């Protein structure tokens, strides 16, 4: 019993070291390519310097690490178990009567720890830093309208203001109203609206307050709007028309990305979205994917063991490890396909989020049963 516990801790330490090294290496490698892409985009932006690009790339590091965590566990596990098998340590342990199910409990617990930390700790950090990175990206590297955020029940929209001599920026804020409300036409509308008009140099020019704004094709219509000029003088109440390129579909698609929301804030955000009459399928799918991450990490650890614990004397080790890598990418493709079907409403959200995890776990258990008892 003591020998099995010691072996389990030893295998767990080897697995942890290989997985952590693989996670750090892959994160830095992917972030390097991301940094190069940001440099290419910043080449045509004179106000986007090297420091800004490095800041954006650095802010995206936790997001990259969270995305590649399952593959780091798979590749790190393949490396760790292959080394233990090549040195005959696992072969001797199994010949001594220690079951693979015993010493694999350590790596599985380590994988669950990685997955749990990814969901509970890295996700909030990643969401906060990624939101900051996207704000910098939109402000300096992009020029598209529709950057939105929904916080405290208010929707924030940013668009170009072509009503000025030089193109400026308009920022509009309000509470989304449910579609088809009483006393107004069906369509997209905001209540308690505030609209700020800024010059190209971000100098405030005017502020408009209105109880309601309706989005019609090509324009906002603000009822009973009051305009406050730069000298803070207020004009009379009137109906104002403000040109826009936004549409209801574009606004809905430009809501805060699910990746910019932590697992702790997603339930409340989903409730706000659905109360405003919008679809929250993408956010529900992201929430379930985060919740399934610990089990997916454990499945990847078992999958790595199943593909790499074959004795080197029997040959075909390279083929088995290659098959393990291929199985990992197959699960990645399955996950993307399931997400697409889930976002389209073809598959239930729970099935779309958990199916790849369950498939990987069943495949890993089948391989280990064949390896141990076959």
Secondary structure, DSSP 8 states (H G I E B T S, - for coil): -HHHHHHHHHHHHHHHHHHHHHHHHHHHHHHHHHHHHHHHHHTT-TT--HHHHHHHHHHTHHHHHHHHHHHHHHHHHHHHHHHHHHTTHHHHHHHTT--HHHHHHHHHHHHHHHHHHIIIIIHHHHHHHHHHHHHHIIIII---S-EEEEETTEEEEEEEETTSSS-EEEEEEEEE--TT-TTS-SS-EEEEEEEEEE-TT--EEEEEEEEEEEEETTEEEEEEEEEEETT--B---EEEEEE----HHHHHHTS--GGGS-HHHHHHHHHHHHHTT---HHHHHHHHHHHTHHHHHHHHHHHHHHHH-S-GGGS-HHHHHHHHHHHHHHHHHHHHHHHHHHHHTSS-HHHHHHHHHHHHHHHHHHHHHHHHH-
